[in-house]
């Protein structure tokens, strides 16, 4: 069998559609992110400047609270506060006096040059930040004495590392947003590609698949109705072609299957009785050579019984093979149900009497005439009676009754034998199943109940069994009183 590409293989139209959509979606998403960043850049700078002003103002308030500020504006910084101030900003932080001259730098950097704009801010007593100033920008926060007059200022210059630190979170968020946006765009593109390809290409793919399966010998599959368009007409044409081919092939398959099954069953099921027959005849020959006349007669009688059993097995196998055919021909004719039941009961009365089992036949008046194959229906009842007789001990009773209600007739065979446990009841209609214990007593091919059920189903009816251990068994055969349509 040749390999064919799967529906979503690398050469399918799905990946072509999905590729175009993925590219378009990703490009759109990236453009949206970039434009959002450009449009928000000015606003981002304002927010960053405001954040830095708040940080500088907070540090200045901390100096005012922890440093010693004299009446003439001199600021004394303690060692602990000095160490703390060295960690407040990643850029150099310097202390200016009230005139704007550098007094001390917290860190290893030299004293910075104070921009003129910073001096103006100091004179005005306001916190100021300039991110675009030459040299990397600067930030200043005045330090106020207890009387509210400027006592100095804190100057951060440059602001490169501080700005980078503040922007790091924004940058990470930007890249996370970019990654999420791209992932969502790809997923959405794949989903849209799947939907588009399914909607547009699925009918073509289904027709292709169906034609390929026809070539492989699968004639049962059918294409769904694709509507009134060209694809729908193509699908219906393929379905009609497949149906005609299937009808032609199925007849040949059924005939060949029945032939092979019959040959296989006969070969398999006759192997054991024929082997036993051969052994018995060999014994008879040995007894004859030894002059043991009585043993010869007994062996010949056993061989005769084995030959009769093999003949019965062949007949049962042939009957089952005919009933299993989907076009089995029943010889339907009007059958008076009451007469049929009474005749079958009379035919089995002697066998029941010989085994010491009472047979009670109850045929009420007014039973309907059914359209049925009388010979096969009698065979099914005979099999049920034989099964009940073999599994009912001497002194027991088997009851054969018939009834009709509405459009259904019921034939029932009930015995007072040892009954069947659930595990046996579940398999009782299987071919050759005999179970264990007393219910296996007596002769039989193991096909009687299977034939009885096949006869019931061939007439459009059913055969069911009810039993419990120690309570006997009841077999109930139901038939439609209107008969069975041979065409069904």
DOPA-314257 format. One record per residue (C-alpha): x, y, z; residue number from 1; residue in one letter. Coordinates in steps of 0.02 Angstrom, whole numbers, always signed. Each point is the difference from the previous one (the first is absolute). Example, Ala and Ser with C-alpha at 12.3 -4.5 7.8 and 13.67 -1.06 7.14 Angstrom:
DOPA-314257
X, Y, Z, n, res
+615, -225, +390, 1, A $
+69, +172, -33, 2, S $
This chain:
DOPA-314257
X, Y, Z, n, res
+0, +0, +0, 1, X $
+75, +165, -51, 2, X $
+25, +139, +125, 3, X $
-103, +156, -22, 4, X $
+20, +168, +86, 5, X $
-105, +31, +153, 6, X $
-129, +138, +1, 7, X $
+114, +122, +92, 8, X $
+166, -55, -74, 9, X $
+135, +123, -50, 10, X $
-64, +5, -180, 11, X $
-182, +32, +45, 12, X $
-87, +164, -34, 13, X $
-29, +21, +187, 14, X $
+181, +46, +31, 15, X $
+2, +119, -147, 16, X $
-153, +92, +65, 17, X $
+64, -8, +179, 18, X $
+171, +66, -53, 19, X $
-73, +152, -85, 20, X $
-114, +35, +148, 21, X $
+141, -24, +126, 22, X $
+111, +123, -93, 23, X $
-139, +128, -14, 24, X $
-51, -18, +182, 25, X $
+178, +9, +67, 26, X $
+40, +152, -108, 27, X $
-159, +86, +57, 28, X $
+36, -40, +182, 29, X $
+179, +63, -7, 30, X $
-54, +159, -90, 31, X $
-132, +30, +134, 32, X $
+128, -24, +140, 33, X $
+129, +113, -83, 34, X $
-127, +137, -37, 35, X $
-65, -11, +177, 36, X $
+177, +23, +65, 37, X $
+33, +149, -114, 38, X $
-164, +86, +42, 39, X $
+25, -32, +187, 40, X $
+182, +55, +2, 41, X $
-35, +182, +51, 42, X $
-123, -53, +132, 43, X $
+124, -131, +63, 44, X $
+134, +134, +18, 45, X $
-117, +109, +101, 46, X $
-44, -145, +115, 47, X $
+184, -43, +21, 48, X $
+45, +180, +44, 49, X $
-140, +5, +126, 50, X $
+59, -163, +80, 51, X $
+177, +67, +16, 52, X $
-62, +163, +78, 53, X $
-94, -101, +130, 54, X $
+154, -106, +38, 55, X $
+112, +155, +18, 56, X $
-128, +88, +109, 57, X $
-12, -153, +113, 58, X $
+189, -9, +20, 59, X $
+6, +188, +38, 60, X $
-134, -21, +134, 61, X $
+101, -144, +74, 62, X $
+155, +114, +10, 63, X $
-104, +137, +82, 64, X $
-60, -124, +130, 65, X $
+165, -89, +36, 66, X $
+135, +134, -28, 67, X $
+46, +143, +116, 68, X $
-40, +166, -84, 69, X $
+75, +155, +84, 70, X $
-79, +173, +15, 71, X $
+109, +66, -143, 72, X $
-43, -143, -121, 73, X $
+148, -114, +31, 74, X $
-48, -185, -15, 75, X $
+90, -134, +103, 76, X $
-17, -175, -74, 77, X $
+30, -146, +118, 78, X $
+97, -155, -51, 79, X $
-151, -113, -5, 80, X $
-101, +123, -103, 81, X $
+149, +25, -115, 82, X $
+10, -187, -30, 83, X $
-187, -7, -32, 84, X $
+5, +143, -124, 85, X $
+134, -90, -100, 86, X $
-128, -138, -39, 87, X $
-151, +107, -47, 88, X $
+44, +23, -184, 89, X $
+110, -99, -120, 90, X $
+67, +167, -65, 91, X $
+112, +118, +103, 92, X $
-92, +100, +136, 93, X $
+75, +165, +62, 94, X $
-43, +120, +143, 95, X $
-2, +185, -48, 96, X $
+3, +148, +119, 97, X $
-129, +137, -6, 98, X $
+100, +89, -136, 99, X $
+5, -155, -111, 100, X $
+182, -45, +28, 101, X $
+42, -186, +21, 102, X $
+35, -43, +183, 103, X $
+10, -189, -3, 104, X $
-22, -143, -122, 105, X $
-73, -165, +62, 106, X $
+104, -126, -94, 107, X $
+165, -11, -89, 108, X $
-44, +124, -138, 109, X $
+74, +177, -2, 110, X $
-109, +150, +37, 111, X $
-115, +36, -148, 112, X $
-16, +161, -95, 113, X $
-163, +85, +49, 114, X $
-104, +51, -151, 115, X $
-68, +180, +0, 116, X $
-178, -65, -13, 117, X $
+29, -99, +161, 118, X $
+54, +160, +89, 119, X $
-160, +84, -59, 120, X $
-101, -143, +73, 121, X $
+97, +13, +164, 122, X $
-35, +186, +10, 123, X $
-184, -36, -32, 124, X $
-3, -137, +133, 125, X $
-78, -130, -116, 126, X $
+42, -177, -50, 127, X $
+55, -8, -182, 128, X $
+49, -138, -123, 129, X $
+69, +24, -175, 130, X $
+18, -165, -95, 131, X $
+57, +82, -164, 132, X $
+140, +110, +70, 133, X $
+173, -24, -75, 134, X $
+108, -124, +93, 135, X $
-139, -122, +41, 136, X $
-126, +112, +91, 137, X $
-12, +52, +181, 138, X $
-118, +6, +148, 139, X $
-4, +118, +151, 140, X $
-99, +7, +162, 141, X $
+24, +145, +124, 142, X $
+34, -31, +186, 143, X $
-97, +118, +113, 144, X $
+52, +60, +171, 145, X $
-124, -6, +145, 146, X $
-46, +182, -37, 147, X $
-49, -49, -177, 148, X $
+146, +84, -88, 149, X $
+115, -96, -119, 150, X $
+148, -78, +89, 151, X $
+70, -90, -152, 152, X $
-51, -131, -128, 153, X $
+27, -177, -61, 154, X $
+60, -15, -181, 155, X $
+3, -159, -105, 156, X $
+102, +17, -159, 157, X $
-3, -87, -121, 158, X $
-163, -99, +3, 159, X $
+48, -137, -124, 160, X $
+0, -149, +117, 161, X $
-145, +67, +102, 162, X $
-105, +20, -156, 163, X $
+51, -173, -60, 164, X $
-50, -72, +168, 165, X $
-169, +85, -5, 166, X $
-30, -52, -179, 167, X $
+53, -181, +25, 168, X $
-172, -51, +61, 169, X $
-82, +90, -144, 170, X $
+119, -82, -124, 171, X $
-36, -173, +72, 172, X $
-186, +35, -8, 173, X $
+22, +58, -180, 174, X $
+86, -161, -52, 175, X $
-124, -106, +96, 176, X $
-142, +91, -88, 177, X $
+89, -26, -166, 178, X $
+23, -186, +33, 179, X $
-180, -23, +57, 180, X $
-65, +101, -148, 181, X $
+102, -102, -124, 182, X $
-55, -164, +83, 183, X $
-182, +51, -6, 184, X $
+20, +57, -180, 185, X $
+77, -166, -51, 186, X $
-135, -100, +92, 187, X $
-137, +106, -76, 188, X $
+77, -17, -173, 189, X $
+9, -190, +18, 190, X $
-179, -5, +60, 191, X $
-60, +107, -144, 192, X $
+104, -103, -120, 193, X $
-79, -159, +66, 194, X $
-174, +74, -15, 195, X $
+29, +67, -175, 196, X $
+81, -159, -63, 197, X $
-134, -107, +81, 198, X $
-137, +103, -78, 199, X $
+77, +17, -171, 200, X $
+104, -157, -20, 201, X $
-85, -130, +106, 202, X $
-126, -54, -134, 203, X $
+141, -24, -126, 204, X $
+103, -96, +128, 205, X $
-148, -111, +43, 206, X $
-32, -42, -183, 207, X $
+185, -40, -24, 208, X $
+3, -110, +154, 209, X $
-158, -93, -54, 210, X $
+67, -35, -175, 211, X $
+163, -63, +75, 212, X $
-94, -116, +117, 213, X $
-102, -64, -147, 214, X $
+163, -46, -85, 215, X $
+52, -94, +158, 216, X $
-160, -102, +2, 217, X $
-103, +93, +131, 218, X $
-173, +19, -78, 219, X $
-104, +32, +157, 220, X $
+56, +176, +43, 221, X $
-106, +144, -63, 222, X $
+32, +185, -22, 223, X $
-111, +125, +94, 224, X $
-119, +106, -102, 225, X $
+99, +156, -48, 226, X $
-147, +101, -65, 227, X $
-66, +43, -173, 228, X $
+162, +72, -71, 229, X $
+128, -86, -111, 230, X $
+87, -84, +148, 231, X $
-167, -67, +61, 232, X $
-40, -75, -170, 233, X $
+174, -78, -7, 234, X $
-24, -76, +173, 235, X $
-168, -75, -48, 236, X $
+73, -72, -160, 237, X $
+141, -82, +99, 238, X $
-125, -71, +126, 239, X $
-109, -73, -138, 240, X $
+151, -79, -83, 241, X $
+57, -74, +167, 242, X $
-174, -69, +34, 243, X $
-9, -88, -169, 244, X $
+174, -73, +20, 245, X $
-39, -55, +179, 246, X $
-160, -88, -53, 247, X $
+95, -95, -135, 248, X $
+144, -49, +113, 249, X $
-107, -47, +151, 250, X $
-93, -136, -92, 251, X $
+164, -81, -50, 252, X $
+69, +18, +176, 253, X $
-154, -79, +81, 254, X $
+6, -150, -114, 255, X $
+186, -26, +26, 256, X $
-14, +25, +189, 257, X $
-139, -127, +18, 258, X $
+97, -125, -104, 259, X $
+158, +21, +104, 260, X $
-94, -3, +165, 261, X $
-92, -160, -45, 262, X $
+159, -86, -54, 263, X $
+93, +58, +155, 264, X $
-140, -49, +119, 265, X $
-23, -171, -77, 266, X $
+187, -32, +1, 267, X $
+21, +60, +179, 268, X $
-155, -76, +78, 269, X $
+13, -170, -84, 270, X $
+181, -27, +50, 271, X $
-41, -59, +178, 272, X $
-148, -117, -38, 273, X $
+90, -77, -149, 274, X $
+155, -29, +104, 275, X $
-107, -84, +134, 276, X $
-87, -104, -133, 277, X $
+168, -58, -68, 278, X $
+61, -49, +175, 279, X $
-160, -98, +31, 280, X $
+14, -93, -164, 281, X $
+183, -40, +38, 282, X $
-57, -74, +166, 283, X $
-135, -101, -88, 284, X $
+130, -68, -121, 285, X $
+116, -46, +145, 286, X $
-142, -84, +95, 287, X $
-47, -100, -156, 288, X $
+178, -61, -20, 289, X $
-2, -57, +182, 290, X $
-168, -88, -20, 291, X $
-89, +115, +126, 292, X $
-170, -2, -84, 293, X $
-95, +96, +134, 294, X $
+129, +140, +2, 295, X $
-7, +9, -190, 296, X $
-188, +24, +4, 297, X $
+14, +134, +133, 298, X $
+136, +93, -96, 299, X $
-101, -8, -163, 300, X $
-152, +69, +92, 301, X $
+107, +143, +70, 302, X $
+68, +35, -174, 303, X $
-177, +7, -67, 304, X $
-48, +126, +134, 305, X $
+154, +104, -40, 306, X $
-42, -2, -185, 307, X $
-178, +54, +37, 308, X $
+68, +142, +109, 309, X $
+116, +56, -140, 310, X $
-145, -4, -123, 311, X $
-106, +104, +120, 312, X $
+144, +123, +20, 313, X $
+16, +20, -189, 314, X $
-187, +29, -14, 315, X $
+5, +131, +139, 316, X $
+148, +88, -78, 317, X $
-86, +7, -167, 318, X $
-158, +67, +81, 319, X $
+97, +137, +89, 320, X $
+93, +48, -158, 321, X $
-165, +22, -91, 322, X $
-80, +100, +142, 323, X $
+154, +112, +15, 324, X $
-15, +56, -180, 325, X $
-71, +177, -14, 326, X $
-111, -56, -145, 327, X $
-56, -166, +76, 328, X $
-160, -62, -80, 329, X $
-139, -49, +120, 330, X $
-142, -100, -73, 331, X $
-136, +109, +73, 332, X $
-173, -75, +8, 333, X $
-152, +12, +114, 334, X $
+42, -102, +155, 335, X $
-135, -36, +132, 336, X $
+100, +33, +156, 337, X $
-106, -113, +112, 338, X $
+17, -151, -116, 339, X $
+188, +27, -17, 340, X $
+27, +1, +189, 341, X $
-112, -153, +26, 342, X $
+89, -100, -137, 343, X $
+173, +39, +70, 344, X $
-59, -52, +173, 345, X $
-68, -166, -63, 346, X $
+162, -37, -95, 347, X $
+104, +19, +161, 348, X $
-119, -85, +122, 349, X $
+84, -172, -16, 350, X $
+176, +68, +29, 351, X $
-59, +91, +157, 352, X $
-88, -155, +65, 353, X $
+157, -104, -28, 354, X $
+101, +122, +107, 355, X $
-133, +8, +137, 356, X $
-34, +185, -30, 357, X $
-179, +63, -10, 358, X $
-44, +106, -153, 359, X $
-145, +119, +23, 360, X $
-62, +81, -161, 361, X $
-123, +145, +20, 362, X $
-80, +57, -164, 363, X $
-141, +123, +36, 364, X $
-136, +24, -131, 365, X $
+1, +150, -114, 366, X $
+186, +4, -41, 367, X $
+32, +96, -162, 368, X $
+60, -62, -169, 369, X $
+172, +74, -32, 370, X $
+100, +23, -159, 371, X $
+154, -107, +36, 372, X $
+114, -137, -61, 373, X $
-89, -143, +88, 374, X $
+143, -126, -14, 375, X $
+130, +118, +73, 376, X $
-118, +59, +138, 377, X $
-33, -181, +48, 378, X $
+189, -30, +0, 379, X $
+25, +146, +121, 380, X $
-134, -68, +119, 381, X $
+75, -174, -13, 382, X $
+171, +66, +48, 383, X $
-71, +91, +151, 384, X $
-93, -157, +57, 385, X $
+154, -110, -24, 386, X $
+104, +123, +101, 387, X $
-130, +4, +141, 388, X $
-16, -192, +4, 389, X $
+188, -28, +11, 390, X $
+15, +123, +143, 391, X $
-149, -55, +103, 392, X $
+24, -146, +121, 393, X $
-119, -148, +5, 394, X $
-159, +47, +91, 395, X $
+9, +180, -62, 396, X $
-117, +92, -116, 397, X $
+19, +96, -163, 398, X $
-141, +116, -50, 399, X $
-32, +56, -180, 400, X $
-123, +144, -15, 401, X $
-57, +120, -135, 402, X $
-89, +168, +12, 403, X $
-37, +152, -107, 404, X $
-27, +181, +45, 405, X $
-25, +139, -127, 406, X $
+125, -19, -141, 407, X $
+114, -124, +88, 408, X $
-6, -186, +34, 409, X $
+104, -83, +137, 410, X $
+58, -181, +10, 411, X $
+72, -46, +170, 412, X $
+97, -154, +59, 413, X $
+26, -7, +189, 414, X $
+86, -140, +97, 415, X $
+22, -45, +183, 416, X $
+184, -43, -18, 417, X $
+146, +63, +100, 418, X $
-2, +171, -87, 419, X $
+148, +104, -56, 420, X $
+108, +124, +93, 421, X $
+27, +172, -81, 422, X $
+170, -45, -73, 423, X $
-76, -147, -95, 424, X $
-158, +95, -50, 425, X $
+107, +135, -82, 426, X $
+74, -127, -123, 427, X $
-142, -123, -24, 428, X $
-36, +51, -181, 429, X $
+182, -10, -56, 430, X $
+46, -138, -121, 431, X $
+69, -157, +83, 432, X $
-20, +72, +175, 433, X $
-51, -136, +122, 434, X $
+49, +71, +169, 435, X $
+53, -108, +147, 436, X $
-92, -118, +113, 437, X $
-163, -93, -23, 438, X $
-63, +110, -142, 439, X $
+127, -80, -115, 440, X $
-77, -171, +21, 441, X $
-58, -92, -154, 442, X $
+32, +11, -186, 443, X $
-1, +154, -107, 444, X $
+108, +99, -119, 445, X $
+0, +161, +101, 446, X $
-87, +89, -146, 447, X $
-183, -28, +43, 448, X $
-30, +163, +94, 449, X $
+102, +99, -126, 450, X $
-110, -70, -140, 451, X $
-160, +38, +98, 452, X $
+51, +181, +24, 453, X $
+50, +16, -184, 454, X $
-172, -67, -51, 455, X $
-87, +125, +114, 456, X $
+101, +147, -66, 457, X $
-24, -55, -181, 458, X $
-188, +16, +31, 459, X $
+22, +174, +73, 460, X $
-19, -64, +179, 461, X $
+115, -38, +145, 462, X $
+49, -138, +121, 463, X $
+44, +39, +181, 464, X $
+42, -104, +152, 465, X $
-38, +23, +185, 466, X $
+73, -107, +137, 467, X $
+74, -6, +173, 468, X $
+100, -137, +83, 469, X $
-117, -131, +74, 470, X $
-157, +77, -76, 471, X $
-6, -74, -174, 472, X $
+9, +93, -165, 473, X $
-125, +84, -116, 474, X $
+28, +32, -185, 475, X $
-120, +124, -80, 476, X $
-15, +10, -192, 477, X $
-99, +149, -65, 478, X $
-66, +20, -177, 479, X $
-95, +139, -89, 480, X $
-174, -68, -40, 481, X $
-2, +102, -161, 482, X $
+142, -106, -69, 483, X $
+166, +58, -69, 484, X $
+30, +96, -160, 485, X $
+128, -97, -101, 486, X $
+63, +164, -72, 487, X $
+43, +69, +172, 488, X $
